[in-house]
Structures are given as C-alpha cells and as structure tokens.
Amino acid sequence: LIPNGDAALKYGTAMMSVNEMGKVILDLLPEVDTEEELAAKVAQEYEAEEQVIRDDVHEFLCALREKEVLIP
C-alpha cells in the first residue's frame, strides 16, 4: 500500500506490506458494502471458523483506519 493525500503527508513514502489474507481483504473491499459481507467473502477463501475470520477482518480494517490508510 502506498499512502496518498493526507496519509502520504503523515507517512511520507512509507510502504506497508500485507499478508495473503490482507491482500484478499483489500481485493474484496470494492465488492462489498459492509464488514460482515467482507468477512463472509473472505471465509469462502479460507477454511477457518467464521468467528475467527470475522475477528481477523475487523482487526485488519481497524489497523488500516488507525493508520489512515482506510477512511471510514
């Protein structure tokens, strides 16, 4: 991820790396309207308990918001 706008000013040219699940989440973001929809789509990609997937998706999105990479 390469920040732009205000995030770029705050972080300069810093880059963030994401793991495989992070990439899946980012790829699916444009296709969904809610965090719940996103978690359901991610769950289709991975064999894990649904609650674990929901928690992971929520944690990832919170981290992006905290770093101002994803604006709520």
Gaussian input, Z-matrix of N, CA and C with variables (Angstrom, degrees):
# hf/3-21g

backbone

0 1
 N
 C     1     B1
 C     2     B2     1     A1
 N     3     B3     2     A2     1     D1
 C     4     B4     3     A3     2     D2
 C     5     B5     4     A4     3     D3
 N     6     B6     5     A5     4     D4
 C     7     B7     6     A6     5     D5
 C     8     B8     7     A7     6     D6
 N     9     B9     8     A8     7     D7
 C    10    B10     9     A9     8     D8
 C    11    B11    10    A10     9     D9
 N    12    B12    11    A11    10    D10
 C    13    B13    12    A12    11    D11
 C    14    B14    13    A13    12    D12
 N    15    B15    14    A14    13    D13
 C    16    B16    15    A15    14    D14
 C    17    B17    16    A16    15    D15
 N    18    B18    17    A17    16    D16
 C    19    B19    18    A18    17    D17
 C    20    B20    19    A19    18    D18
 N    21    B21    20    A20    19    D19
 C    22    B22    21    A21    20    D20
 C    23    B23    22    A22    21    D21
 N    24    B24    23    A23    22    D22
 C    25    B25    24    A24    23    D23
 C    26    B26    25    A25    24    D24
 N    27    B27    26    A26    25    D25
 C    28    B28    27    A27    26    D26
 C    29    B29    28    A28    27    D27
 N    30    B30    29    A29    28    D28
 C    31    B31    30    A30    29    D29
 C    32    B32    31    A31    30    D30
 N    33    B33    32    A32    31    D31
 C    34    B34    33    A33    32    D32
 C    35    B35    34    A34    33    D33
 N    36    B36    35    A35    34    D34
 C    37    B37    36    A36    35    D35
 C    38    B38    37    A37    36    D36
 N    39    B39    38    A38    37    D37
 C    40    B40    39    A39    38    D38
 C    41    B41    40    A40    39    D39
 N    42    B42    41    A41    40    D40
 C    43    B43    42    A42    41    D41
 C    44    B44    43    A43    42    D42
 N    45    B45    44    A44    43    D43
 C    46    B46    45    A45    44    D44
 C    47    B47    46    A46    45    D45
 N    48    B48    47    A47    46    D46
 C    49    B49    48    A48    47    D47
 C    50    B50    49    A49    48    D48
 N    51    B51    50    A50    49    D49
 C    52    B52    51    A51    50    D50
 C    53    B53    52    A52    51    D51
 N    54    B54    53    A53    52    D52
 C    55    B55    54    A54    53    D53
 C    56    B56    55    A55    54    D54
 N    57    B57    56    A56    55    D55
 C    58    B58    57    A57    56    D56
 C    59    B59    58    A58    57    D57
 N    60    B60    59    A59    58    D58
 C    61    B61    60    A60    59    D59
 C    62    B62    61    A61    60    D60
 N    63    B63    62    A62    61    D61
 C    64    B64    63    A63    62    D62
 C    65    B65    64    A64    63    D63
 N    66    B66    65    A65    64    D64
 C    67    B67    66    A66    65    D65
 C    68    B68    67    A67    66    D66
 N    69    B69    68    A68    67    D67
 C    70    B70    69    A69    68    D68
 C    71    B71    70    A70    69    D69
 N    72    B72    71    A71    70    D70
 C    73    B73    72    A72    71    D71
 C    74    B74    73    A73    72    D72
 N    75    B75    74    A74    73    D73
 C    76    B76    75    A75    74    D74
 C    77    B77    76    A76    75    D75
 N    78    B78    77    A77    76    D76
 C    79    B79    78    A78    77    D77
 C    80    B80    79    A79    78    D78
 N    81    B81    80    A80    79    D79
 C    82    B82    81    A81    80    D80
 C    83    B83    82    A82    81    D81
 N    84    B84    83    A83    82    D82
 C    85    B85    84    A84    83    D83
 C    86    B86    85    A85    84    D84
 N    87    B87    86    A86    85    D85
 C    88    B88    87    A87    86    D86
 C    89    B89    88    A88    87    D87
 N    90    B90    89    A89    88    D88
 C    91    B91    90    A90    89    D89
 C    92    B92    91    A91    90    D90
 N    93    B93    92    A92    91    D91
 C    94    B94    93    A93    92    D92
 C    95    B95    94    A94    93    D93
 N    96    B96    95    A95    94    D94
 C    97    B97    96    A96    95    D95
 C    98    B98    97    A97    96    D96
 N    99    B99    98    A98    97    D97
 C   100   B100    99    A99    98    D98
 C   101   B101   100   A100    99    D99
 N   102   B102   101   A101   100   D100
 C   103   B103   102   A102   101   D101
 C   104   B104   103   A103   102   D102
 N   105   B105   104   A104   103   D103
 C   106   B106   105   A105   104   D104
 C   107   B107   106   A106   105   D105
 N   108   B108   107   A107   106   D106
 C   109   B109   108   A108   107   D107
 C   110   B110   109   A109   108   D108
 N   111   B111   110   A110   109   D109
 C   112   B112   111   A111   110   D110
 C   113   B113   112   A112   111   D111
 N   114   B114   113   A113   112   D112
 C   115   B115   114   A114   113   D113
 C   116   B116   115   A115   114   D114
 N   117   B117   116   A116   115   D115
 C   118   B118   117   A117   116   D116
 C   119   B119   118   A118   117   D117
 N   120   B120   119   A119   118   D118
 C   121   B121   120   A120   119   D119
 C   122   B122   121   A121   120   D120
 N   123   B123   122   A122   121   D121
 C   124   B124   123   A123   122   D122
 C   125   B125   124   A124   123   D123
 N   126   B126   125   A125   124   D124
 C   127   B127   126   A126   125   D125
 C   128   B128   127   A127   126   D126
 N   129   B129   128   A128   127   D127
 C   130   B130   129   A129   128   D128
 C   131   B131   130   A130   129   D129
 N   132   B132   131   A131   130   D130
 C   133   B133   132   A132   131   D131
 C   134   B134   133   A133   132   D132
 N   135   B135   134   A134   133   D133
 C   136   B136   135   A135   134   D134
 C   137   B137   136   A136   135   D135
 N   138   B138   137   A137   136   D136
 C   139   B139   138   A138   137   D137
 C   140   B140   139   A139   138   D138
 N   141   B141   140   A140   139   D139
 C   142   B142   141   A141   140   D140
 C   143   B143   142   A142   141   D141
 N   144   B144   143   A143   142   D142
 C   145   B145   144   A144   143   D143
 C   146   B146   145   A145   144   D144
 N   147   B147   146   A146   145   D145
 C   148   B148   147   A147   146   D146
 C   149   B149   148   A148   147   D147
 N   150   B150   149   A149   148   D148
 C   151   B151   150   A150   149   D149
 C   152   B152   151   A151   150   D150
 N   153   B153   152   A152   151   D151
 C   154   B154   153   A153   152   D152
 C   155   B155   154   A154   153   D153
 N   156   B156   155   A155   154   D154
 C   157   B157   156   A156   155   D155
 C   158   B158   157   A157   156   D156
 N   159   B159   158   A158   157   D157
 C   160   B160   159   A159   158   D158
 C   161   B161   160   A160   159   D159
 N   162   B162   161   A161   160   D160
 C   163   B163   162   A162   161   D161
 C   164   B164   163   A163   162   D162
 N   165   B165   164   A164   163   D163
 C   166   B166   165   A165   164   D164
 C   167   B167   166   A166   165   D165
 N   168   B168   167   A167   166   D166
 C   169   B169   168   A168   167   D167
 C   170   B170   169   A169   168   D168
 N   171   B171   170   A170   169   D169
 C   172   B172   171   A171   170   D170
 C   173   B173   172   A172   171   D171
 N   174   B174   173   A173   172   D172
 C   175   B175   174   A174   173   D173
 C   176   B176   175   A175   174   D174
 N   177   B177   176   A176   175   D175
 C   178   B178   177   A177   176   D176
 C   179   B179   178   A178   177   D177
 N   180   B180   179   A179   178   D178
 C   181   B181   180   A180   179   D179
 C   182   B182   181   A181   180   D180
 N   183   B183   182   A182   181   D181
 C   184   B184   183   A183   182   D182
 C   185   B185   184   A184   183   D183
 N   186   B186   185   A185   184   D184
 C   187   B187   186   A186   185   D185
 C   188   B188   187   A187   186   D186
 N   189   B189   188   A188   187   D187
 C   190   B190   189   A189   188   D188
 C   191   B191   190   A190   189   D189
 N   192   B192   191   A191   190   D190
 C   193   B193   192   A192   191   D191
 C   194   B194   193   A193   192   D192
 N   195   B195   194   A194   193   D193
 C   196   B196   195   A195   194   D194
 C   197   B197   196   A196   195   D195
 N   198   B198   197   A197   196   D196
 C   199   B199   198   A198   197   D197
 C   200   B200   199   A199   198   D198
 N   201   B201   200   A200   199   D199
 C   202   B202   201   A201   200   D200
 C   203   B203   202   A202   201   D201
 N   204   B204   203   A203   202   D202
 C   205   B205   204   A204   203   D203
 C   206   B206   205   A205   204   D204
 N   207   B207   206   A206   205   D205
 C   208   B208   207   A207   206   D206
 C   209   B209   208   A208   207   D207
 N   210   B210   209   A209   208   D208
 C   211   B211   210   A210   209   D209
 C   212   B212   211   A211   210   D210
 N   213   B213   212   A212   211   D211
 C   214   B214   213   A213   212   D212
 C   215   B215   214   A214   213   D213

   B1=1.4498
   B2=1.5095
   B3=1.2786
   B4=1.4565
   B5=1.5179
   B6=1.3295
   B7=1.4588
   B8=1.5146
   B9=1.3379
   B10=1.4578
   B11=1.5249
   B12=1.3044
   B13=1.4555
   B14=1.5149
   B15=1.3390
   B16=1.4601
   B17=1.5231
   B18=1.3355
   B19=1.4623
   B20=1.5189
   B21=1.3290
   B22=1.4639
   B23=1.5169
   B24=1.3215
   B25=1.4591
   B26=1.5176
   B27=1.3087
   B28=1.4567
   B29=1.5275
   B30=1.3275
   B31=1.4548
   B32=1.5240
   B33=1.3138
   B34=1.4594
   B35=1.5060
   B36=1.3072
   B37=1.4656
   B38=1.5209
   B39=1.3189
   B40=1.4610
   B41=1.5242
   B42=1.3117
   B43=1.4554
   B44=1.5163
   B45=1.3071
   B46=1.4576
   B47=1.5189
   B48=1.2964
   B49=1.4598
   B50=1.5226
   B51=1.3092
   B52=1.4569
   B53=1.5230
   B54=1.3234
   B55=1.4583
   B56=1.5296
   B57=1.3148
   B58=1.4653
   B59=1.5282
   B60=1.3418
   B61=1.4618
   B62=1.5281
   B63=1.3224
   B64=1.4584
   B65=1.5128
   B66=1.3205
   B67=1.4667
   B68=1.5207
   B69=1.3213
   B70=1.4681
   B71=1.5268
   B72=1.3219
   B73=1.4668
   B74=1.5235
   B75=1.3113
   B76=1.4689
   B77=1.5272
   B78=1.3207
   B79=1.4635
   B80=1.5298
   B81=1.3390
   B82=1.4637
   B83=1.5287
   B84=1.3118
   B85=1.4705
   B86=1.5292
   B87=1.3250
   B88=1.4712
   B89=1.5333
   B90=1.3217
   B91=1.4656
   B92=1.5211
   B93=1.3276
   B94=1.4672
   B95=1.5202
   B96=1.3455
   B97=1.4596
   B98=1.5204
   B99=1.3305
   B100=1.4627
   B101=1.5258
   B102=1.3134
   B103=1.4642
   B104=1.5268
   B105=1.3289
   B106=1.4601
   B107=1.5318
   B108=1.3324
   B109=1.4702
   B110=1.5250
   B111=1.3145
   B112=1.4593
   B113=1.5224
   B114=1.3254
   B115=1.4652
   B116=1.5265
   B117=1.3258
   B118=1.4649
   B119=1.5262
   B120=1.3209
   B121=1.4715
   B122=1.5287
   B123=1.3296
   B124=1.4660
   B125=1.5266
   B126=1.3263
   B127=1.4651
   B128=1.5264
   B129=1.3289
   B130=1.4645
   B131=1.5312
   B132=1.3267
   B133=1.4661
   B134=1.5333
   B135=1.3336
   B136=1.4626
   B137=1.5194
   B138=1.3147
   B139=1.4574
   B140=1.5191
   B141=1.3139
   B142=1.4619
   B143=1.5176
   B144=1.3241
   B145=1.4570
   B146=1.5200
   B147=1.3250
   B148=1.4610
   B149=1.5266
   B150=1.3223
   B151=1.4697
   B152=1.5271
   B153=1.3087
   B154=1.4680
   B155=1.5267
   B156=1.3235
   B157=1.4648
   B158=1.5223
   B159=1.3347
   B160=1.4729
   B161=1.5176
   B162=1.3294
   B163=1.4709
   B164=1.5267
   B165=1.3259
   B166=1.4712
   B167=1.5263
   B168=1.3234
   B169=1.4670
   B170=1.5205
   B171=1.3193
   B172=1.4663
   B173=1.5294
   B174=1.3094
   B175=1.4699
   B176=1.5320
   B177=1.3213
   B178=1.4623
   B179=1.5264
   B180=1.3305
   B181=1.4630
   B182=1.5272
   B183=1.3216
   B184=1.4708
   B185=1.5271
   B186=1.3178
   B187=1.4662
   B188=1.5255
   B189=1.3261
   B190=1.4660
   B191=1.5242
   B192=1.3318
   B193=1.4699
   B194=1.5249
   B195=1.3218
   B196=1.4663
   B197=1.5246
   B198=1.3163
   B199=1.4688
   B200=1.5306
   B201=1.3324
   B202=1.4659
   B203=1.5266
   B204=1.3255
   B205=1.4557
   B206=1.5308
   B207=1.3227
   B208=1.4613
   B209=1.5147
   B210=1.3013
   B211=1.4599
   B212=1.5192
   B213=1.3495
   B214=1.4797
   B215=1.5118
   A1=108.42
   A2=116.03
   A3=120.40
   A4=106.97
   A5=117.63
   A6=119.76
   A7=111.66
   A8=115.26
   A9=119.76
   A10=108.67
   A11=117.81
   A12=121.32
   A13=111.75
   A14=116.12
   A15=121.36
   A16=112.14
   A17=116.85
   A18=119.78
   A19=110.59
   A20=117.38
   A21=120.45
   A22=110.33
   A23=116.46
   A24=119.56
   A25=110.52
   A26=116.17
   A27=120.93
   A28=111.58
   A29=117.56
   A30=121.79
   A31=113.78
   A32=117.83
   A33=119.62
   A34=111.20
   A35=116.52
   A36=120.36
   A37=111.55
   A38=116.35
   A39=120.29
   A40=110.13
   A41=115.29
   A42=120.97
   A43=107.92
   A44=115.17
   A45=121.33
   A46=107.64
   A47=116.26
   A48=119.12
   A49=108.02
   A50=115.88
   A51=120.80
   A52=108.73
   A53=115.03
   A54=119.16
   A55=109.34
   A56=116.37
   A57=121.30
   A58=111.73
   A59=116.84
   A60=119.17
   A61=110.48
   A62=117.33
   A63=120.53
   A64=111.15
   A65=116.98
   A66=120.63
   A67=110.94
   A68=116.67
   A69=120.47
   A70=109.70
   A71=116.69
   A72=120.84
   A73=110.12
   A74=117.04
   A75=120.34
   A76=111.68
   A77=117.09
   A78=120.63
   A79=111.82
   A80=116.53
   A81=120.68
   A82=113.68
   A83=118.29
   A84=121.10
   A85=114.19
   A86=119.76
   A87=118.85
   A88=113.92
   A89=117.18
   A90=121.35
   A91=113.77
   A92=118.30
   A93=120.77
   A94=111.17
   A95=114.49
   A96=120.55
   A97=112.65
   A98=117.03
   A99=119.76
   A100=110.84
   A101=114.41
   A102=120.36
   A103=110.23
   A104=116.92
   A105=121.16
   A106=110.96
   A107=116.15
   A108=119.82
   A109=110.50
   A110=115.50
   A111=120.52
   A112=110.25
   A113=116.84
   A114=120.92
   A115=110.83
   A116=117.51
   A117=120.72
   A118=110.71
   A119=117.27
   A120=120.41
   A121=111.12
   A122=116.99
   A123=120.29
   A124=109.43
   A125=116.54
   A126=120.81
   A127=111.28
   A128=117.54
   A129=120.67
   A130=111.12
   A131=116.82
   A132=121.95
   A133=112.71
   A134=116.92
   A135=121.02
   A136=110.88
   A137=115.48
   A138=120.91
   A139=107.83
   A140=115.66
   A141=121.48
   A142=107.85
   A143=115.74
   A144=119.44
   A145=109.45
   A146=115.52
   A147=120.81
   A148=111.74
   A149=117.14
   A150=119.87
   A151=111.12
   A152=117.63
   A153=121.44
   A154=109.59
   A155=116.47
   A156=120.77
   A157=110.04
   A158=117.34
   A159=120.15
   A160=110.96
   A161=116.27
   A162=120.45
   A163=111.15
   A164=116.89
   A165=120.82
   A166=111.41
   A167=116.63
   A168=120.79
   A169=109.64
   A170=116.61
   A171=120.42
   A172=110.87
   A173=116.70
   A174=121.47
   A175=111.11
   A176=116.71
   A177=121.09
   A178=110.63
   A179=117.03
   A180=120.45
   A181=111.40
   A182=117.03
   A183=120.45
   A184=110.78
   A185=116.95
   A186=120.65
   A187=110.57
   A188=117.51
   A189=120.53
   A190=111.14
   A191=116.40
   A192=119.78
   A193=110.60
   A194=116.14
   A195=120.86
   A196=111.16
   A197=116.29
   A198=121.19
   A199=111.63
   A200=115.46
   A201=123.10
   A202=112.73
   A203=115.43
   A204=121.18
   A205=108.86
   A206=115.78
   A207=122.85
   A208=106.96
   A209=116.27
   A210=120.45
   A211=107.97
   A212=116.96
   A213=120.21
   A214=113.19
   D1=134.03
   D2=176.32
   D3=-118.13
   D4=114.92
   D5=-176.80
   D6=-66.79
   D7=151.85
   D8=173.74
   D9=-136.21
   D10=175.97
   D11=179.67
   D12=61.36
   D13=-139.92
   D14=-179.32
   D15=-60.21
   D16=-36.41
   D17=179.08
   D18=-63.45
   D19=-35.89
   D20=178.94
   D21=-66.66
   D22=-38.02
   D23=178.17
   D24=-64.44
   D25=-39.56
   D26=-178.16
   D27=-72.37
   D28=-40.96
   D29=-173.91
   D30=-106.16
   D31=-2.04
   D32=179.80
   D33=64.55
   D34=-130.27
   D35=-179.00
   D36=-102.03
   D37=21.13
   D38=179.88
   D39=-60.48
   D40=147.32
   D41=177.42
   D42=-120.61
   D43=151.10
   D44=176.72
   D45=-116.32
   D46=143.44
   D47=173.94
   D48=-111.12
   D49=151.95
   D50=178.68
   D51=-128.95
   D52=155.52
   D53=177.45
   D54=-81.74
   D55=-175.71
   D56=-176.43
   D57=-58.85
   D58=-44.36
   D59=-179.87
   D60=-65.45
   D61=-37.70
   D62=176.95
   D63=-59.97
   D64=-40.67
   D65=177.85
   D66=-64.54
   D67=-42.17
   D68=177.93
   D69=-60.61
   D70=-45.29
   D71=179.70
   D72=-60.05
   D73=-48.43
   D74=-179.32
   D75=-62.59
   D76=-39.02
   D77=179.01
   D78=-65.60
   D79=-33.23
   D80=-176.90
   D81=-85.79
   D82=-18.00
   D83=-175.97
   D84=-50.26
   D85=-45.22
   D86=-178.22
   D87=-66.12
   D88=-16.07
   D89=-175.24
   D90=-91.43
   D91=-7.84
   D92=-172.77
   D93=-125.57
   D94=161.08
   D95=178.57
   D96=-108.41
   D97=-21.67
   D98=-176.21
   D99=-132.78
   D100=161.37
   D101=176.57
   D102=-63.40
   D103=-35.28
   D104=179.85
   D105=-64.59
   D106=-43.04
   D107=176.84
   D108=-62.01
   D109=-41.64
   D110=179.89
   D111=-61.39
   D112=-47.00
   D113=-179.92
   D114=-61.23
   D115=-39.36
   D116=179.38
   D117=-63.67
   D118=-41.65
   D119=179.02
   D120=-68.28
   D121=-39.53
   D122=177.81
   D123=-63.88
   D124=-39.18
   D125=-179.69
   D126=-61.39
   D127=-28.99
   D128=177.44
   D129=-67.37
   D130=-23.61
   D131=-177.90
   D132=-87.91
   D133=-22.55
   D134=-173.02
   D135=-127.93
   D136=146.73
   D137=174.43
   D138=-94.75
   D139=94.35
   D140=179.38
   D141=-154.35
   D142=163.81
   D143=177.95
   D144=-61.95
   D145=139.63
   D146=-176.45
   D147=-57.68
   D148=-40.45
   D149=-179.44
   D150=-65.07
   D151=-36.39
   D152=177.97
   D153=-63.62
   D154=-43.78
   D155=178.14
   D156=-62.58
   D157=-46.64
   D158=179.48
   D159=-58.12
   D160=-44.32
   D161=179.70
   D162=-63.31
   D163=-43.05
   D164=179.97
   D165=-64.11
   D166=-43.81
   D167=179.05
   D168=-62.52
   D169=-45.81
   D170=-179.88
   D171=-60.47
   D172=-46.18
   D173=-179.60
   D174=-61.46
   D175=-42.58
   D176=-179.83
   D177=-64.27
   D178=-46.50
   D179=179.91
   D180=-64.03
   D181=-39.23
   D182=176.99
   D183=-61.78
   D184=-40.97
   D185=179.08
   D186=-63.89
   D187=-40.57
   D188=178.19
   D189=-65.81
   D190=-40.36
   D191=178.55
   D192=-65.97
   D193=-41.93
   D194=-179.44
   D195=-60.40
   D196=-36.68
   D197=179.97
   D198=-87.96
   D199=3.49
   D200=179.20
   D201=60.02
   D202=30.14
   D203=174.45
   D204=-87.12
   D205=-33.37
   D206=177.41
   D207=-117.45
   D208=124.28
   D209=-178.43
   D210=-99.04
   D211=127.59
   D212=-176.34
   D213=-60.81

